[in-house]
Amino acid sequence: MPSPDPGRRNERSRRAILAAALELLGETTYAELTVEAIAARAGVGKQTIYRWWRGKGAVILDALSETAATDVALPDTGDLRADLRAVIRATVAEFADPRLSATTRALTIETLSDDALAEQVRDRLLRPQLDAVKARLRAAPEVRPGVDIDQAVELLFGPIYHRWMLRTGPLTESYADGLVELALAALR
Amino acid sequence: MPSPDPGRRNERSRRAILAAALELLGETTYAELTVEAIAARAGVGKQTIYRWWRGKGAVILDALSETAATDVALPDTGDLRADLRAVIRATVAEFADPRLSATTRALTIETLSDDALAEQVRDRLLRPQLDAVKARLRAAPEVRPGVDIDQAVELLFGPIYHRWMLRTGPLTESYADGLVELALAALR
């Protein structure tokens, strides 16, 4: 009888751990989430998690970035306003969602304290979406030539962070649409 | 001989503590700063600090907000572009300064973890500046009627936070000026 393939077994454990982490995030808060609970739910030992990750922040980052990769899906209907509304409404809704907001808050705290994690959050969790929007803006005839596309994308997402972090106003659809109008006026 | 006025003595201790906190922030990192060190430098007991503040975050907030109040000084030269450049360049320079950036980062972490502190940071440290810029925008003939002034001010400051938190680009004067141009285009 051949021995079980360790690579396949590892991959199965890895997927079980990431799935368990996301499940538990849906049932508890990030603050209450522990590596022990993830291990128990995934049916692995705690040391298996620590062999692959530095802590719960890193596990959650991996779990979220695998979901995010399939999530981005910036529409390209040919109508820049409609496409930006879709992506900005979705982003605003994420920040307005109490559970997602708590996770984002926790990840933000961890990234502000941990440069290595910050780089990974940026490159794996956020960059795919930012890059998709940048590509869309670069190709859009509505955007005037010479606009700095890095700054353009920050004009769309930065105000949402600001309002969310400082809790200075509602995070609603009409807020999202207003933001898109302001950004479009800046970029035309 | 009259006994010393306790109100005056308290005020003297309070000022010594705030000054000590700012001094120490200039010599060490926020992470290394302790309530003990502030007390020693101010020549008071640790318990004096804990009688008035919940921890170093609250002390730093008080110290910074007393400085900030005199700092705001948004110019009003009648030239909106010049005035916004001045305030946005100064803000970008603050975020680019390694020491100030470390303090801001620490305060951001504390505000993300502590709702009461978040409210105070927002209302005492940030709102005076945001309000000054809002008043300037509201009065400016360059801004078209009907613009949401809350969103306008977020369009100026939000992108700076975004770039600073995610470290996605340089925080330079030319970046600051580019941001002002984009915001002005949005608001005209």
Contacts between the chains, C-beta under 8 A, distances in Angstrom:
chain1	res1	chain2	res2	distance
A	105	B	112	5.2
A	108	B	112	5.9
A	108	B	165	7.3
A	109	B	109	5.3
A	109	B	112	5.0
A	109	B	113	6.3
A	111	B	165	7.6
A	112	B	105	5.2
A	112	B	108	5.9
A	112	B	109	5.0
A	112	B	112	7.8
A	112	B	165	7.2
A	113	B	109	6.3
A	118	B	166	7.7
A	118	B	167	7.0
A	119	B	167	8.0
A	122	B	166	4.9
A	122	B	167	7.0
A	122	B	168	6.8
A	126	B	166	6.5
A	130	B	168	7.7
A	147	B	182	7.7
A	148	B	178	5.7
A	148	B	182	7.9
A	150	B	168	6.9
A	150	B	169	5.5
A	151	B	159	6.7
A	151	B	175	7.5
A	151	B	178	5.7
A	151	B	179	6.3
A	151	B	182	6.0
A	152	B	182	7.3
A	154	B	158	7.8
A	154	B	159	3.9
A	154	B	162	4.8
A	154	B	163	5.8
A	154	B	168	7.6
A	155	B	155	6.4
A	155	B	158	8.0
A	155	B	159	5.6
A	155	B	182	5.8
A	155	B	183	7.9
A	155	B	186	7.6
A	157	B	158	8.0
A	157	B	162	5.8
A	158	B	154	7.8
A	158	B	155	8.0
A	158	B	157	8.0
A	158	B	158	3.4
A	158	B	159	3.6
A	158	B	160	7.2
A	158	B	161	6.1
A	158	B	162	3.5
A	158	B	163	7.4
A	159	B	151	6.7
A	159	B	154	3.9
A	159	B	155	5.6
A	159	B	158	3.6
A	159	B	159	7.5
A	160	B	158	7.2
A	161	B	158	6.1
A	161	B	161	5.6
A	161	B	162	5.4
A	161	B	165	7.1
A	162	B	154	4.9
A	162	B	157	5.8
A	162	B	158	3.5
A	162	B	161	5.4
A	162	B	162	7.8
A	163	B	154	5.8
A	163	B	158	7.4
A	165	B	108	7.3
A	165	B	111	7.6
A	165	B	112	7.2
A	165	B	161	7.1
A	166	B	118	7.7
A	166	B	122	4.9
A	166	B	126	6.5
A	167	B	118	7.0
A	167	B	122	7.0
A	168	B	122	6.8
A	168	B	130	7.8
A	168	B	150	6.9
A	168	B	154	7.6
A	169	B	150	5.5
A	175	B	151	7.5
A	178	B	148	5.8
A	178	B	151	5.7
A	179	B	151	6.3
A	182	B	147	7.7
A	182	B	148	7.9
A	182	B	151	6.0
A	182	B	152	7.3
A	182	B	155	5.8
A	182	B	186	4.5
A	182	B	187	7.7
A	183	B	155	7.9
A	183	B	186	6.8
A	185	B	185	6.5
A	185	B	186	4.6
A	185	B	187	7.7
A	185	B	188	7.7
A	186	B	155	7.6
A	186	B	182	4.5
A	186	B	183	6.8
A	186	B	185	4.6
A	186	B	186	3.6
A	187	B	182	7.6
A	187	B	185	7.7
A	188	B	185	7.7
